[in-house]
Each structure stands twice: as structure tokens, then as C-alpha cells.
Amino acid sequence: MQIFLLTLIMLLVVFAAMSIGYLVKKKSIAGSCGGLGALGIEKACNCDNPCDKRLERERQARIDKEQAWKQNKII
């Protein structure tokens, strides 16, 4: 039982440290492998020209990202 409690406490300490680091940096969590770009794949779909729905989603995502950057500015 002591080993379990010690392990649980260590795990909680690590989670707390990671949470504090995330809150201090205010940086979004990202993978380390590079995703599809690391494999030389530019996009996930096989179509040459994206459909209108996808173009609209990408445009909205860009707008949302720009707004998030503006809200998270320090100065």
C-alpha cells in the first residue's frame, strides 16, 4: 500500500508541475513528431482542389487563430 501511495503522490506532483508550466507559458500543447509534414505529406485529403466547405473551415480556423493570438498578446 505504501508503494501505491508513493507512486500516486509522485504522479500528482508531476501533473501539478506540468500544469504550472503550461499556465506560465500559455503555449498550446503540440506534438513533437511533426505530424504529416514530417512524412512529406502536405495535406490529409487526396483531392487536388479543396471543396468549398473545407476552404471555409480553413478560413475560419485562420481567423480564430489570429483572434486567439491577439487575445494572448502580452503587450
N, CA, C and O of each residue as an XYZ file, in Angstrom:
300
protein
N       0.819     -1.192      0.000
C       0.000      0.000      0.000
C       0.865      1.259      0.000
O       0.490      2.271     -0.592
N       2.009      1.198      0.656
C       2.897      2.357      0.715
C       3.465      2.690     -0.661
O       3.608      3.860     -1.015
N       3.783      1.664     -1.427
C       4.315      1.891     -2.774
C       3.254      2.556     -3.640
O       3.563      3.459     -4.416
N       2.013      2.118     -3.513
C       0.923      2.710     -4.278
C       0.762      4.189     -3.926
O       0.657      5.033     -4.816
N       0.742      4.497     -2.649
C       0.575      5.887     -2.232
C       1.755      6.745     -2.675
O       1.563      7.879     -3.113
N       2.957      6.224     -2.569
C       4.134      6.960     -3.010
C       4.074      7.225     -4.517
O       4.380      8.326     -4.973
N       3.683      6.223     -5.268
C       3.550      6.374     -6.718
C       2.470      7.394     -7.060
O       2.664      8.236     -7.937
N       1.353      7.322     -6.382
C       0.262      8.262     -6.626
C       0.698      9.693     -6.315
O       0.403     10.609     -7.083
N       1.379      9.887     -5.222
C       1.853     11.224     -4.848
C       2.853     11.746     -5.887
O       2.795     12.913     -6.272
N       3.756     10.891     -6.333
C       4.728     11.318     -7.349
C       4.027     11.691     -8.649
O       4.388     12.680     -9.288
N       3.038     10.917     -9.040
C       2.282     11.197    -10.252
C       1.551     12.532    -10.135
O       1.544     13.318    -11.082
N       0.944     12.791     -8.994
C       0.243     14.059     -8.791
C       1.211     15.241     -8.805
O       0.875     16.310     -9.314
N       2.399     15.057     -8.253
C       3.409     16.121     -8.272
C       3.828     16.426     -9.710
O       3.968     17.591    -10.085
N       4.027     15.390    -10.505
C       4.401     15.587    -11.908
C       3.284     16.299    -12.657
O       3.556     17.229    -13.416
N       2.039     15.889    -12.464
C       0.908     16.558    -13.118
C       0.819     18.012    -12.700
O       0.565     18.879    -13.536
N       1.022     18.295    -11.429
C       0.965     19.678    -10.937
C       2.073     20.508    -11.575
O       1.835     21.646    -11.981
N       3.275     19.957    -11.669
C       4.392     20.679    -12.286
C       4.117     20.961    -13.758
O       4.398     22.056    -14.247
N       3.572     19.983    -14.458
C       3.238     20.182    -15.871
C       2.148     21.234    -16.026
O       2.198     22.049    -16.947
N       1.175     21.224    -15.142
C       0.087     22.201    -15.204
C       0.597     23.609    -14.954
O       0.195     24.551    -15.637
N       1.474     23.752    -13.986
C       2.038     25.074    -13.691
C       2.867     25.563    -14.878
O       2.793     26.735    -15.245
N       3.640     24.687    -15.467
C       4.423     25.054    -16.649
C       3.542     25.489    -17.797
O       3.863     26.452    -18.494
N       2.444     24.801    -18.004
C       1.513     25.160    -19.069
C       0.878     26.519    -18.797
O       0.755     27.337    -19.709
N       0.479     26.764    -17.566
C      -0.158     28.033    -17.216
C       0.819     29.201    -17.328
O       0.423     30.298    -17.722
N       2.072     28.984    -16.990
C       3.064     30.057    -17.048
C       3.400     30.416    -18.488
O       3.483     31.596    -18.830
N       3.593     29.413    -19.332
C       3.980     29.678    -20.719
C       2.810     30.105    -21.592
O       3.010     30.824    -22.571
N       1.600     29.684    -21.263
C       0.402     29.962    -22.065
C       0.631     29.578    -23.530
O       0.240     30.304    -24.445
N       1.250     28.462    -23.726
C       1.548     27.965    -25.059
C       0.716     26.723    -25.297
O       0.580     25.880    -24.411
N       0.164     26.611    -26.483
C      -0.666     25.447    -26.755
C       0.190     24.184    -26.825
O       1.359     24.227    -27.208
N      -0.404     23.090    -26.455
C       0.293     21.815    -26.451
C       0.424     21.324    -27.889
O      -0.549     21.348    -28.643
N       1.611     20.882    -28.270
C       1.853     20.420    -29.636
C       2.650     19.128    -29.592
O       3.401     18.873    -28.651
N       2.475     18.334    -30.610
C       3.218     17.090    -30.703
C       4.671     17.333    -31.063
O       5.013     18.396    -31.580
N       5.506     16.383    -30.804
C       6.932     16.545    -31.081
C       7.368     15.873    -32.377
O       8.502     16.059    -32.817
N       6.485     15.095    -32.993
C       6.910     14.326    -34.160
C       6.745     15.096    -35.463
O       7.301     14.678    -36.478
N       6.016     16.187    -35.481
C       5.871     16.973    -36.692
C       4.654     16.608    -37.520
O       4.371     17.280    -38.511
N       3.941     15.589    -37.156
C       2.712     15.227    -37.862
C       2.958     14.759    -39.284
O       3.992     14.159    -39.579
N       2.001     15.035    -40.166
C       2.100     14.590    -41.551
C       3.222     15.294    -42.301
O       3.785     14.733    -43.242
N       3.551     16.517    -41.895
C       4.624     17.255    -42.553
C       5.961     16.538    -42.452
O       6.788     16.641    -43.358
N       6.183     15.815    -41.365
C       7.437     15.075    -41.195
C       7.537     13.922    -42.184
O       8.635     13.462    -42.500
N       6.396     13.457    -42.671
C       6.386     12.351    -43.630
C       6.394     12.831    -45.074
O       6.420     12.022    -46.002
N       6.372     14.154    -45.265
C       6.353     14.704    -46.612
C       4.956     14.805    -47.195
O       4.804     15.018    -48.398
N       3.940     14.658    -46.368
C       2.554     14.760    -46.827
C       2.058     16.163    -46.511
O       2.062     16.576    -45.351
N       1.629     16.900    -47.533
C       1.223     18.282    -47.323
C      -0.196     18.399    -46.774
O      -0.484     19.306    -45.993
N      -1.075     17.501    -47.170
C      -2.457     17.574    -46.692
C      -3.012     16.175    -46.504
O      -2.485     15.202    -47.043
N      -4.079     16.091    -45.734
C      -4.625     14.786    -45.376
C      -5.538     14.206    -46.453
O      -5.710     12.989    -46.523
N      -6.119     15.049    -47.282
C      -7.031     14.519    -48.311
C      -6.287     14.346    -49.634
O      -5.210     14.911    -49.825
N      -6.859     13.572    -50.533
C      -6.224     13.289    -51.818
C      -6.687     14.205    -52.942
O      -6.197     14.090    -54.066
N      -7.612     15.106    -52.668
C      -8.155     15.943    -53.737
C      -7.173     17.050    -54.118
O      -6.432     17.551    -53.272
N      -7.174     17.430    -55.411
C      -6.273     18.482    -55.888
C      -6.717     19.857    -55.391
O      -5.907     20.652    -54.915
N      -8.002     20.116    -55.509
C      -8.560     21.395    -55.059
C      -9.542     21.123    -53.928
O     -10.485     20.352    -54.106
N      -9.339     21.740    -52.773
C     -10.266     21.517    -51.656
C     -11.668     22.020    -51.986
O     -11.832     22.985    -52.731
N     -12.671     21.359    -51.425
C     -14.049     21.763    -51.655
C     -14.347     23.067    -50.904
O     -13.557     23.509    -50.069
N     -15.492     23.670    -51.212
C     -15.862     24.953    -50.610
C     -15.992     24.858    -49.092
O     -15.602     25.777    -48.370
N     -16.538     23.748    -48.616
C     -16.695     23.587    -47.170
C     -15.337     23.575    -46.473
O     -15.163     24.187    -45.419
N     -14.387     22.877    -47.069
C     -13.050     22.818    -46.468
C     -12.370     24.185    -46.517
O     -11.739     24.598    -45.545
N     -12.494     24.884    -47.638
C     -11.901     26.218    -47.741
C     -12.482     27.146    -46.684
O     -11.755     27.935    -46.081
N     -13.786     27.057    -46.457
C     -14.439     27.886    -45.443
C     -13.954     27.521    -44.043
O     -13.704     28.402    -43.220
N     -13.820     26.214    -43.773
C     -13.308     25.778    -42.465
C     -11.888     26.285    -42.232
O     -11.560     26.744    -41.138
N     -11.042     26.200    -43.271
C      -9.664     26.669    -43.141
C      -9.613     28.177    -42.931
O      -8.812     28.671    -42.138
N     -10.468     28.906    -43.642
C     -10.518     30.360    -43.486
C     -10.957     30.718    -42.074
O     -10.376     31.599    -41.440
N     -11.993     30.027    -41.581
C     -12.483     30.296    -40.231
C     -11.445     29.920    -39.186
O     -11.312     30.604    -38.171
N     -10.712     28.846    -39.420
C      -9.669     28.438    -38.489
C      -8.562     29.483    -38.435
O      -8.040     29.781    -37.361
N      -8.200     30.041    -39.592
C      -7.188     31.104    -39.617
C      -7.657     32.324    -38.839
O      -6.889     32.917    -38.082
N      -8.912     32.694    -39.027
C      -9.466     33.849    -38.316
C      -9.474     33.588    -36.818
O      -9.094     34.456    -36.032
N      -9.905     32.393    -36.419
C      -9.936     32.038    -34.989
C      -8.531     32.064    -34.396
O      -8.337     32.527    -33.272
N      -7.561     31.572    -35.143
C      -6.189     31.535    -34.657
C      -5.644     32.959    -34.491
O      -4.971     33.258    -33.505
N      -5.936     33.827    -35.452
C      -5.481     35.215    -35.353
C      -6.112     35.903    -34.150
O      -5.443     36.655    -33.441
N      -7.394     35.649    -33.918
C      -8.061     36.249    -32.763
C      -7.482     35.728    -31.458
O      -7.344     36.483    -30.496
N      -7.144     34.455    -31.414
C      -6.542     33.880    -30.207
C      -5.169     34.512    -29.952
O      -4.820     34.801    -28.807
N      -4.392     34.726    -31.020
C      -3.090     35.361    -30.857
C      -3.252     36.775    -30.320
O      -2.495     37.205    -29.450
N      -4.248     37.500    -30.843
C      -4.472     38.875    -30.384
C      -4.891     38.899    -28.924
O      -4.489     39.803    -28.191
N      -5.687     37.934    -28.480
C      -6.136     37.891    -27.104
C      -5.013     37.499    -26.159
O      -5.017     37.923    -25.004
N      -4.050     36.702    -26.612
C      -2.976     36.216    -25.755
C      -1.727     37.082    -25.780
O      -0.713     36.719    -25.182
N      -1.783     38.238    -26.472
C      -0.633     39.116    -26.502
C      -0.310     39.634    -25.108
O      -1.207     39.914    -24.312
N       0.949     39.756    -24.830
C       1.363     40.285    -23.537
C       1.313     41.804    -23.556
O       0.916     42.429    -22.573
N       1.705     42.383    -24.649
C       1.716     43.847    -24.752
C       0.467     44.309    -25.456
O       0.275     45.510    -25.647
